[in-house]
Amino acid sequence: MTPPFTRYAAIDWSGAKGSRHKGIAVALCEKGNAVPQLIHPPGEGVWSRSGVARWLLKAAAEAPTLFGFDFSFAPPFLARGSYMPGDDVPVKAPLFWAYVDGICDDADLGAASLLEQTHRRHFYFGKADGIKADFMHNRACEAHYNADGGGKPSTVYDAIGAAQVAKASFAGMRLLHHVRPHVPVWPFDPPPMSGSLIVEIYTSIAARAAGRPKGRTKMRDLAALNDALLALGSAPHEESPPDDHGADALVTAAWLRNAAPRPSLWTPPALTRQIAETEGWTFGVI
């Protein structure tokens, strides 16, 4: 049985410092084939992370909604038996989210201080930290995705460069800690019989499903965006073309609408109970 959602939301996330983040984009679509719509924060222009949390809780109460966030919901655990080997940290993801939230006082659910100060030795910021390969630890779902030809996702321990997901992921864990009492988070929680749910997404999976070639998943013009939406059975986007964050969110919302009814995506064979409790799983990786 697949959860009975009536709306699908994709959030392109950001871990940047500060209180407003141009890298955040939120898209929402209903059942059917209507084009997803970009959601803007009321009267604010640019999203804050806490604003996304407030919007999510309101939207979840309005209708059964599947929310997809583009960040890693937990660090790798299985390969080394700890999120931060040698440091005293929790061993289950929801407890780790609470730990992250408790030690970070960064603005707007930020978590840069965790990387830069509290657990600095676990993160790669440049050559002074040693050999980068020594920091390249992956979760089971990331290794599975890579082995299946999907590509090599970034690790949360890599904190350098434009492609790094470290700050965004730990900031996202703070958000999960705040919203989980109200909205369950898969696979740490089972899909509900009714109501809303949060899952981890990888926008490149949606782009590839929409026909974008490997290594060229970004859509920076209206024609490319609408080709992707058409491939996913969606009506076209008829407004001004969004930036690449907005395009990612629009296409991923349309992909979530198609993917959510597929039972196989909710029961990946490689997803064990231990993985579900510690590392989580990216929805769409089977």
Residue pairs with C-beta under 8 A, 6 or more apart in sequence:
1 263
2 191
2 260
2 261
2 262
2 263
2 266
3 64
3 66
3 191
3 192
3 193
3 194
3 197
3 260
4 64
4 194
5 31
5 64
5 65
5 66
5 196
5 197
5 260
6 30
6 31
6 63
6 64
6 65
7 28
7 29
7 30
7 31
7 59
7 63
7 64
7 65
7 66
8 28
8 29
8 36
8 65
8 66
8 68
8 253
8 254
8 256
8 257
8 260
9 26
9 27
9 28
9 29
9 39
9 56
9 59
9 65
9 66
9 67
9 68
9 253
9 256
10 26
10 27
10 36
10 68
10 70
10 201
10 203
10 206
10 248
10 249
10 250
10 251
10 252
10 253
10 255
10 256
11 24
11 25
11 26
11 27
11 52
11 67
11 68
11 69
11 70
11 249
12 23
12 24
12 25
12 26
12 70
12 203
12 245
12 246
12 248
12 249
12 252
13 23
13 24
13 69
13 70
13 71
13 168
13 171
13 172
14 21
14 22
14 23
14 24
14 49
14 168
14 171
15 71
15 110
15 111
15 112
15 165
15 166
15 167
15 168
15 169
15 170
15 171
15 172
16 23
16 110
16 167
17 106
17 107
17 110
17 112
17 167
18 107
18 108
18 110
19 48
19 107
19 108
20 44
20 45
20 46
20 47
20 48
20 108
21 46
21 47
21 48
21 49
21 108
22 46
22 243
22 245
23 245
24 46
24 47
24 48
24 49
24 52
24 245
25 38
25 47
25 242
25 243
25 245
25 246
25 248
25 249
26 38
26 39
26 40
26 47
26 52
26 55
26 249
27 36
27 37
27 38
27 39
27 246
27 249
27 250
27 252
27 253
28 36
28 37
28 39
28 59
28 65
28 253
29 35
29 36
29 37
29 234
29 253
29 254
29 257
31 257
33 233
33 234
33 235
34 234
34 235
35 229
35 234
35 235
35 236
35 237
35 238
35 250
35 254
36 234
36 249
36 250
36 253
36 254
38 242
38 246
38 249
38 250
39 55
40 47
41 47
41 48
41 51
41 55
44 51
48 108
49 108
49 109
49 110
49 171
49 174
49 175
50 108
50 109
52 175
53 109
53 175
53 178
53 179
56 67
56 179
56 183
56 198
57 179
57 182
57 183
59 65
59 67
59 196
60 67
60 182
60 183
60 195
60 196
63 196
64 194
64 195
64 196
65 196
65 197
66 196
66 197
66 199
66 256
66 260
67 183
67 196
67 197
67 198
67 199
68 198
68 199
68 200
68 201
68 252
68 253
68 256
68 283
69 172
69 175
69 198
69 199
69 200
69 201
70 168
70 200
70 201
70 202
70 203
70 248
70 252
71 165
71 168
71 169
71 171
71 172
71 200
72 139
72 156
72 165
72 169
72 172
72 200
72 280
73 93
73 169
73 172
73 173
73 176
73 185
73 188
73 200
73 280
74 83
74 93
74 96
74 139
74 173
74 278
74 279
74 280
75 83
75 84
75 96
75 137
75 139
75 156
75 157
75 169
75 279
76 83
76 137
76 138
76 139
76 140
76 142
76 155
76 156
76 279
77 83
77 91
77 139
77 278
77 279
78 139
78 140
78 274
78 275
78 278
78 279
79 137
79 138
80 137
82 89
82 91
83 89
83 90
83 91
83 96
84 119
84 122
87 119
87 122
89 96
89 99
90 96
90 98
90 99
91 278
92 277
92 278
93 188
93 277
93 278
93 279
93 280
94 176
94 177
94 180
94 185
94 188
96 173
97 173
97 174
97 176
97 177
97 180
98 177
100 111
100 114
100 170
100 173
100 174
100 177
101 109
101 173
101 174
101 177
101 178
103 113
103 114
103 118
104 110
104 111
104 113
104 114
104 118
104 170
104 174
105 113
106 112
106 113
106 171
109 171
109 174
109 175
109 178
110 167
110 171
110 174
111 167
111 170
111 171
111 173
111 174
112 167
114 170
115 123
115 159
115 166
115 167
115 170
122 135
122 157
123 129
123 135
123 157
123 158
123 159
123 166
124 130
124 132
124 135
124 157
124 158
124 159
124 160
125 159
125 160
126 160
129 135
132 158
135 155
135 157
135 158
136 155
136 157
136 158
137 155
137 157
138 146
138 153
138 155
139 275
139 279
139 280
140 270
140 275
140 279
141 268
141 270
141 271
141 275
141 279
141 280
141 281
141 282
141 285
142 152
142 153
142 155
142 282
144 268
144 270
144 285
145 151
145 153
145 202
145 282
145 285
146 152
146 153
148 285
150 204
150 205
150 208
150 285
151 204
151 214
153 165
153 202
153 282
154 163
154 164
154 165
155 165
156 165
156 166
156 169
156 170
157 166
158 164
158 165
158 166
159 166
159 167
176 185
176 198
179 185
179 198
180 188
180 189
180 198
183 195
183 196
183 197
183 198
184 190
184 191
184 192
184 195
184 196
184 197
184 198
185 197
185 198
185 199
186 197
186 198
186 199
186 266
186 281
186 283
187 271
187 275
187 276
187 280
187 281
188 276
188 277
188 280
189 197
191 197
191 266
199 283
200 280
200 281
200 282
200 283
201 252
201 256
201 282
201 283
201 284
202 282
202 284
202 285
203 217
203 248
203 249
203 251
203 252
204 217
205 255
205 282
205 284
205 285
206 232
206 248
206 251
206 252
206 254
206 255
206 256
206 284
207 217
207 218
207 219
207 228
207 248
207 251
207 252
208 214
208 217
209 231
209 232
209 255
209 258
209 259
209 284
210 227
210 228
210 229
210 231
210 232
210 251
210 254
210 255
211 227
211 228
211 231
212 219
212 224
212 228
218 244
218 247
218 248
219 225
219 228
219 244
219 247
219 248
219 251
220 241
220 243
220 244
220 247
221 241
222 237
222 240
222 241
224 247
225 237
225 241
225 242
225 247
225 250
225 251
226 236
226 237
228 247
228 251
229 235
229 236
229 237
229 250
229 251
229 254
230 236
232 251
232 254
232 255
232 257
232 258
233 254
233 258
234 254
234 257
237 250
241 247
242 250
255 284
256 283
259 265
259 283
259 284
264 286
265 283
265 284
265 286
268 281
268 285
268 286
269 286
271 281
275 281
